[in-house]
Amino acid sequence: MLTDHFHKYRLLYLALLGGVVVYFLDTVMDWLVFYPGSFSDLLYANVPPHEWYIRLVLLSLFIGFGIYAQCQVSIRERLNADLQQTVADKEALLREVHHRIKNNLSVVLALVEMQRENVQDSRTLETLDQVRTRLDAIILIHKQIYSQDHFASMRLDTYLQKLGTRLLDLYNHNGRHIELVYEMEPVEVSPKEAVPCGLICSELLTNACKHAFDAGESGTVTLRLAAVPSGFAMSVCDNGRGFPESFSLDDSTGLGLQLVRSLARQLNGTLRLHNTAGSCITVHVS
């Protein structure tokens, strides 16, 4: 209890101690240089009036400074406590927001799943599957952010691995086996950047799983994430048949690749296509 009390008013006590030390040093100086007599007389018993005045002024200055400094520290500690409480309240609010967004999107995803069960047309089924994977990519972001202790950033490599695993389960069926290989470096991004990154990855993985291999054929898709000095690079590569020689990313009219181009521009990123021994699309974000 005494330790806590001293810590709380430490500046006031230190200022008082400094005033006492100055009072003592002034007495020593008077005894050695200016006045005859015993030290105890000059300390308290027979102090000249003007010396009392000087010492009391010095002591008052130290005590006044100590009171001022202690008040400033108390105000700052109170403001820091209020700020910490405000930050805690905002973090709790953000956590609840992410949780509710995740839940609301999960409801939408469940409605898509229900609608899918009542659809027979293959093109409509494909469209609903695309909607489902895109919703799932966004839900996974809010789920990961909700499980963290902070909200300013998130591990992109951890998120993409979870996303890749979930997407792969949708395409490994009917005797088909696609292996997903991860070559990931730790990269942290803001939630604002994570959403377009997740959607880009979802579109490219979906495109590779659906079009890189023939029906019943197995293959390997590699998901790479590397930190570079100016940002990071994300690649989706496969060992399938690749794109036609005349194919161009800029001229593609497919909705998925149009979405990838738009999201890359949103990130101020660039797209590159390597079409040797399969295909590899890289998004470089700076």
Salt bridges, closest charged atoms under 4 A:
ASP26 OD2 - ARG55 NE 2.83
ASP30 OD2 - ARG55 NH2 2.93
GLU51 OE2 - HIS50 NE2 3.72
GLU77 OE2 - ARG10 NH2 3.92
GLU96 OE2 - ARG100 NE 2.72
GLU113 OE1 - ARG132 NH1 3.36
GLU126 OE2 - LYS210 NZ 2.77
ASP129 OD1 - ARG116 NE 2.49
ASP129 OD1 - ARG132 NH2 2.99
ASP136 OD1 - ARG166 NH2 2.71
ASP157 OD2 - ARG155 NH2 2.72
GLU183 OE1 - ARG224 NE 2.64
GLU203 OE2 - ARG134 NE 2.38
ASP214 OD1 - ARG241 NH1 2.50
